Amino acid sequence: MFDVSKIRNDFPMLRREKELIYLDNSATAFKPQSVIDAEKAYYTDFSANIHRGDYELSYRADQAYDGARKTLADFIHADTDEIIFTSGTTQGLNMAAYGLEKLIGEGDVILSTLAEHASNILPWFRLAERTGARVEFIPLEKDGHLSVENFRRALHERVRIVAVAQVTNVLGHCADIKEITRLAHEKGAVVVVDGAQSVPHKKVDVRDLDCDLLAFSGHKMCGPTGIGVLYGKMEILEKLEPMLLGGGANKRFSSHGDLILSRIPERFEAGTVPIAQAVGLAEAARYLQSLGMDSIEAYERELKQYLSGKLKELDNIEFYNPGSEAAICSFNVKGVFAQDAGTYLSSHNIAVRSGNHCAKMLVEHLGVDATVRASMYFYNTREEADRLVEVLKDCTLEKCIDIFL
């Protein structure tokens, strides 16, 4: 049984902020005590650099860091050498775009959607500008989801890269990455997946999806900030140009400019790596696995359906994604600017996100400049959803103005 009340006791933030209803989990998630303890252990018990020291303390750090890579590989069903530690999804996607530059040329096409986060579109804009390629957009369905049929129609022989989110961060629609990858590979295209909103919430098997590259962040899956993962098939990683060069990324170099890079994945991890964060992220993966990713996904889906049903009953709410799979509800209070509604909810101890959520092109599809986003995780409850709805019932322009007076 999924015991949310017991789970909530694992999180210091939820124990401390007893009145807070935290519904901004798409931005970042709270951390369980076990993750905090794991990261602290690096600093207190084996704080040394890795792969450099010929002494016991450094060896212990080596074992912890290399073990973290293995844990994350198992978490997404990859091989250990296919896991590159990054600072987060943004760096991972930028590394992908930078590294693929030699595989794309003038007139080639990068295929994406209007629903993408800035981190999964701006690097591709820059790559297109540098190479003479162009970015084309797959039409979204009316509700904002990416259908396989629309992808099939948008796909053509000049497409070299497909860059899409598995779960979008505003509307919470889940793309059929497995079928998209199958179709893209028939045309010889590389598939790059933004997994920031999927990996923390559902079981992700990169072998089954068959995608070529996938990036995600630690802090959205109960892990530390400042760390993420770029997964890549080995045959793709071997073709990627490293974005950074420095210590740890090379075997040797000379004054003549001769350079021999390190093996993969070390060649993509120049400099001192985020050792403490990797240890913490590995513990976050173990924590999520102890709850069961299928159980997390099922519980969140029930929670989304419950809140969606309540929001649809409110006459003063414009609700944009009642049918999406992820536990994200994006809406506006009629006649109220999104940020004002967010501030009003904050005055009632409800934390949501308001704005365009770094998906600045989606406004072209939705026809609104900003939305309020309530994003839930497995530690949220129906009682919190009820409280959100109760406060929204009384949200008016006048009451929003009053909190500033």
Helices and strands as residue ranges (DSSP letters): H 4-8, H 12-16, E 21-22, H 33-45, H 56-76, G 80-82, E 83-86, H 89-99, G 101-103, E 109-112, G 118-120, H 122-131, E 134-137, H 148-154, E 159-165, H 177-186, E 190-194, H 206-209, E 213-217, G 219-221, E 228-232, H 234-237, E 250-253, E 259-261, G 266-268, H 275-291, H 293-312, E 317-319, E 328-333, H 338-346, E 350-351, E 353-355, H 363-366, E 371-375, H 382-393, H 397-402
